Amino acid sequence: MTKVSDIVSFLDENFPLNTALSFDNVGLLVGDKNKEVKRIFITLDLNNSSLAKVIGGNYDLVISHHPLIFGGINSVLVDNPTGFIITELIKNDVSYAAFHTNLDYCDEYSNNVLANKIFGEKTSLLSLPKEKVFCGVICDFDESSLSAIMSQVKENLNSSGCISINDINSKVSRAFVQGGSFDEDVIPSLLENNVNLVISGEIKHHICLLLESYGIATIIAGHNATERVYLPALKKLINDKYEDMDIFVDFGNESFV
């Protein structure tokens, strides 16, 4: 019998909880560690929409990337969105765990996956020292216009679009790829490694301007689009260990117009 604690311990081995950033909240957050697990629901975010699928599908364990319980809560009340979801999980005997920045830290299951999705499985990737760059990888590619890479990002991530403040005719050939939100602390490492493009889910406007002043173009591809690609890799990791586990990956409700 596979228990919740077995799954969480296995994922802790691959994404150690102690590698999560100090502000984060990861690991088993709701439920019974001794509960038997036959069906797992994987999602970026546990919200009302995904909760309905979880309850309707009789799942035993939910694993999300972004923690539902984040920044601390003082009460669990059904008229509060987070409290309602926690209450419904407990009422329906569903356990819940999150693996966030500790998964981001492991490039093999996060940024490598994203870079390969954008540039192809044979792309050569360079991981920078973790004491300098918490997450993110560098990849080289044949020199292309920024416009061409933006089209490639949109198509390969099945995204509704991406944004750049730069001249779309400018040439780029070495990208730093980081899912989620761009961390400006990595800029010195980008300059040291002659990066001329950053692709991330979110980049603050003033940081885009700063990077532009250094000759580095930016592509903002969307937080959801850059991180949902992690989910199938997480599913495969668990199924390689627990072959008979029934796992569903939920990609959310992003609208395309």
C-alpha positions as CSV (number, residue, x, y, z in Angstrom):
1,M,0.0,0.0,0.0
2,T,1.3,3.4,-1.0
3,K,0.7,6.1,1.6
4,V,0.7,9.9,1.4
5,S,3.9,9.9,3.4
6,D,5.6,7.6,0.8
7,I,4.9,10.0,-2.0
8,V,5.9,13.1,0.0
9,S,9.1,11.4,1.2
10,F,10.0,10.3,-2.4
11,L,9.5,13.9,-3.6
12,D,11.5,15.2,-0.7
13,E,14.4,13.0,-1.9
14,N,14.2,14.6,-5.3
15,F,13.3,18.2,-4.2
16,P,14.6,18.5,-0.7
17,L,12.3,20.6,1.5
18,N,15.3,22.4,3.0
19,T,16.2,23.8,-0.4
20,A,13.0,25.9,-0.5
21,L,13.4,29.7,0.0
22,S,12.7,30.9,3.5
23,F,9.4,32.6,2.6
24,D,8.0,29.4,1.0
25,N,5.6,26.8,2.4
26,V,6.2,23.3,1.0
27,G,5.7,19.6,1.8
28,L,2.5,18.1,3.2
29,L,0.1,20.9,4.1
30,V,-3.3,19.3,4.6
31,G,-4.4,15.7,5.4
32,D,-3.4,12.4,6.7
33,K,0.1,11.2,6.0
34,N,-1.0,7.6,6.6
35,K,-3.8,7.7,4.0
36,E,-3.6,5.3,1.1
37,V,-3.0,6.9,-2.3
38,K,-4.4,5.4,-5.5
39,R,-5.1,8.6,-7.5
40,I,-3.0,11.8,-7.6
41,F,-4.1,15.2,-9.0
42,I,-1.2,17.5,-10.1
43,T,-1.8,21.2,-10.8
44,L,0.0,24.6,-10.7
45,D,-2.6,26.1,-8.4
46,L,-5.3,24.6,-6.2
47,N,-8.3,26.9,-6.7
48,N,-12.1,26.4,-6.8
49,S,-11.9,25.1,-10.4
50,S,-9.3,22.5,-9.8
51,L,-10.9,21.6,-6.4
52,A,-14.1,20.7,-8.2
53,K,-12.2,18.3,-10.4
54,V,-10.4,16.8,-7.4
55,I,-13.6,16.1,-5.5
56,G,-15.5,14.9,-8.6
57,G,-12.6,12.6,-9.5
58,N,-12.2,11.0,-6.1
59,Y,-8.5,11.8,-5.9
60,D,-6.6,10.9,-2.7
61,L,-3.7,13.4,-3.0
62,V,-3.3,16.8,-4.6
63,I,0.1,18.1,-5.5
64,S,0.4,21.7,-6.5
65,H,3.4,23.8,-7.5
66,H,2.2,27.1,-5.8
67,P,1.3,26.6,-2.2
68,L,-2.4,27.2,-1.3
69,I,-1.3,28.1,2.3
70,F,1.1,31.0,1.7
71,G,2.2,33.9,3.9
72,G,0.4,32.5,6.9
73,I,-3.3,32.2,7.8
74,N,-5.0,33.0,11.1
75,S,-8.2,31.0,10.6
76,V,-9.9,28.4,8.4
77,L,-13.4,29.7,7.7
78,V,-15.6,28.6,4.8
79,D,-16.4,32.2,3.8
80,N,-12.7,32.7,3.1
81,P,-11.5,31.3,-0.3
82,T,-8.5,29.5,1.2
83,G,-10.4,28.3,4.3
84,F,-13.2,26.9,2.0
85,I,-10.7,24.9,0.0
86,I,-9.0,23.5,3.1
87,T,-12.3,22.6,4.6
88,E,-13.4,20.8,1.5
89,L,-10.2,18.8,1.3
90,I,-10.6,17.7,4.9
91,K,-14.3,16.9,4.5
92,N,-13.5,14.7,1.4
93,D,-10.5,13.1,3.0
94,V,-8.1,14.5,0.4
95,S,-4.5,15.2,1.3
96,Y,-2.6,18.1,-0.1
97,A,1.1,18.9,-0.7
98,A,3.1,21.6,-2.4
99,F,6.5,21.6,-4.0
100,H,7.4,25.1,-5.1
101,T,10.9,26.7,-4.8
102,N,12.4,23.4,-3.9
103,L,11.3,22.1,-7.2
104,D,12.4,25.3,-9.0
105,Y,15.9,24.7,-7.4
106,C,16.1,21.4,-9.2
107,D,16.8,22.5,-12.8
108,E,16.3,19.0,-14.2
109,Y,12.6,19.2,-13.4
110,S,12.0,22.9,-13.9
111,N,14.2,25.2,-16.0
112,N,15.8,22.4,-18.1
113,V,12.3,21.3,-19.0
114,L,11.3,24.8,-19.9
115,A,14.4,25.4,-22.0
116,N,14.0,22.1,-23.8
117,K,10.4,22.9,-24.5
118,I,11.3,26.2,-26.1
119,F,14.5,25.3,-28.0
120,G,14.3,21.5,-28.4
121,E,15.4,18.4,-26.5
122,K,19.0,18.5,-27.9
123,T,19.7,22.0,-26.7
124,S,22.9,22.4,-24.8
125,L,22.2,23.8,-21.3
126,L,24.5,25.4,-18.7
127,S,23.5,25.5,-15.1
128,L,25.2,28.2,-13.1
129,P,26.5,27.7,-9.5
130,K,23.6,27.6,-7.1
131,E,25.2,30.1,-4.7
132,K,24.9,32.6,-7.6
133,V,21.7,31.5,-9.4
134,F,19.0,29.8,-7.4
135,C,17.2,28.6,-10.5
136,G,17.5,29.2,-14.2
137,V,19.7,27.9,-17.0
138,I,21.6,29.3,-20.0
139,C,21.2,27.9,-23.5
140,D,22.9,28.8,-26.8
141,F,21.1,28.7,-30.1
142,D,21.7,29.9,-33.7
143,E,21.6,33.6,-33.9
144,S,18.0,34.7,-34.5
145,S,15.9,37.8,-34.4
146,L,14.1,38.5,-31.2
147,S,10.8,38.4,-33.2
148,A,11.6,34.8,-34.3
149,I,12.3,33.7,-30.8
150,M,9.1,35.3,-29.5
151,S,7.1,33.3,-32.1
152,Q,9.0,30.2,-31.0
153,V,8.2,30.8,-27.4
154,K,4.5,31.4,-28.1
155,E,4.2,28.3,-30.3
156,N,6.2,25.8,-28.2
157,L,4.7,26.9,-24.9
158,N,1.2,26.9,-26.4
159,S,0.9,30.4,-25.0
160,S,-1.6,33.2,-25.8
161,G,1.3,35.5,-26.4
162,C,4.5,37.0,-25.0
163,I,5.8,40.6,-24.4
164,S,9.1,42.4,-25.1
165,I,10.0,46.1,-24.8
166,N,13.0,45.6,-27.2
167,D,13.6,46.0,-30.9
168,I,12.1,42.8,-32.3
169,N,14.7,42.9,-35.2
170,S,17.6,42.8,-32.8
171,K,19.7,39.6,-32.8
172,V,20.0,37.2,-29.9
173,S,21.9,33.9,-29.5
174,R,22.4,33.1,-25.7
175,A,19.4,33.0,-23.4
176,F,18.9,32.7,-19.7
177,V,15.7,30.8,-19.1
178,Q,13.9,31.0,-15.8
179,G,10.3,30.0,-15.2
180,G,8.0,31.9,-13.0
181,S,9.3,35.3,-11.8
182,F,12.7,36.6,-12.8
183,D,15.1,37.2,-10.0
184,E,17.1,40.3,-10.6
185,D,19.9,39.0,-8.3
186,V,21.1,36.9,-11.1
187,I,22.0,39.9,-13.4
188,P,25.7,39.9,-12.5
189,S,26.0,36.2,-13.5
190,L,24.2,37.0,-16.8
191,L,26.7,39.7,-17.5
192,E,29.6,37.4,-16.6
193,N,28.3,34.8,-19.1
194,N,27.5,37.1,-22.0
195,V,23.8,36.4,-22.0
196,N,21.9,38.6,-24.5
197,L,18.3,37.4,-23.8
198,V,16.2,36.6,-20.7
199,I,13.1,34.5,-21.1
200,S,10.9,34.3,-18.0
201,G,7.3,34.2,-16.9
202,E,7.3,37.6,-15.2
203,I,9.9,40.5,-15.3
204,K,9.2,43.9,-13.7
205,H,9.3,46.8,-16.2
206,H,12.1,48.6,-14.5
207,I,14.2,45.4,-14.6
208,C,13.5,45.1,-18.4
209,L,14.8,48.6,-18.8
210,L,17.9,47.8,-16.7
211,L,18.6,44.7,-18.7
212,E,18.2,46.6,-21.9
213,S,20.8,49.1,-20.8
214,Y,23.2,46.1,-20.5
215,G,22.3,44.9,-24.0
216,I,20.1,42.1,-22.8
217,A,16.7,41.7,-24.4
218,T,13.7,40.3,-22.5
219,I,10.7,38.1,-23.3
220,I,7.9,37.8,-20.8
221,A,6.1,34.6,-21.6
222,G,3.6,34.3,-18.7
223,H,3.9,32.7,-15.3
224,N,1.5,30.0,-16.1
225,A,2.9,29.2,-19.5
226,T,6.5,28.9,-18.2
227,E,5.7,26.7,-15.3
228,R,2.9,24.4,-16.4
229,V,5.5,22.6,-18.5
230,Y,7.0,21.2,-15.3
231,L,3.9,19.2,-14.5
232,P,4.2,16.3,-17.0
233,A,7.8,15.8,-15.8
234,L,6.6,15.6,-12.2
235,K,4.0,13.0,-13.3
236,K,6.6,10.9,-15.0
237,L,8.9,11.1,-12.0
238,I,6.2,9.7,-9.7
239,N,5.0,7.1,-12.3
240,D,8.6,5.8,-12.8
241,K,8.6,5.0,-9.1
242,Y,4.9,4.0,-8.7
243,E,4.0,2.5,-12.0
244,D,0.4,1.7,-11.2
245,M,-0.4,5.2,-9.7
246,D,-3.3,6.9,-11.5
247,I,-2.1,10.5,-12.0
248,F,-4.0,13.4,-13.7
249,V,-2.2,16.6,-14.7
250,D,-4.5,19.7,-14.7
251,F,-3.2,22.6,-16.9
252,G,-5.7,25.2,-15.5
253,N,-8.0,27.5,-17.3
254,E,-5.8,30.0,-19.2
255,S,-7.7,31.8,-21.9
256,F,-6.5,32.1,-25.4
257,V,-7.7,35.0,-27.6
